[in-house]
Amino acid sequence: MQQTLIAYYGQKPQALLQLVENCRHMLLGSAVGSFFRPYTDGQMHATLIGLESVVIREVRYNYNLCMQYHQSRALEYSAMESVLRQFFPIQIRLGGYAPSYAEFTSRGQLPYERSFRIDVPNRRVLLMGWPLDGITPSNALREFRRAMEQQCQVAHKYPNDNDWYMVLGELDAGIEGIPAQELQETETALRNILYQNPVELTIDLGDIRIATYADLRLPEGSTSSEPILNYLHNLQK
């Protein structure tokens, strides 16, 4: 079993649920629809940072830290609550980014392009957003992930990443056969929905859970989760 630190697993803000439902409705009515297998409302989540590990002599070492830097440093759960309290709450905006908006980029792309993705190679559909400080873009997630690496010995899978992302569902085999123009038209339609109907969320400490899973998709039937502060406090007992 592995662990990951996530937000909005299970219960979600109504505005987020409505946005997801709008995206699902349009996807199911598009050329992608017959290949799209949406996740359940409860199953969807936003990954903050993976806690996946390898265990050597009963000590947990962060998998990403081992793979990226070839370092084996024991996870420091004792520092995690302090880091979480330092950075949260974090404000996130989904959508509201015009095609020409260029105040920041994500992996070299403008936020409009990254806000919604039909990821054919990995057969998944992604919704993305980014941190705000009031009305100004911030690097809060990147800074949180960096602090987790420095203080808790947990490296994020994607270095220097400031993305908030949620997988809406999977794509069946055969999706590769849809013409690229039809995929692009579907993505553009969804990106325009996000641009015209932005949603702002605030991730509080109470929204953050640690999930223990065997299946990376976190199906509710085989995944256990609990509020991260409860988990950390129980470790100290």
Helices and strands as residue ranges (DSSP letters): E 2-7, H 14-28, G 33-35, E 36-38, E 46-50, E 53-56, E 59-62, H 63-69, G 77-79, H 80-87, E 90-94, H 111-114, E 116-119, E 124-133, E 136-137, H 140-152, E 164-171, G 175-177, H 180-196, E 199-203, G 205-207, E 208-213, E 224-227, H 228-235
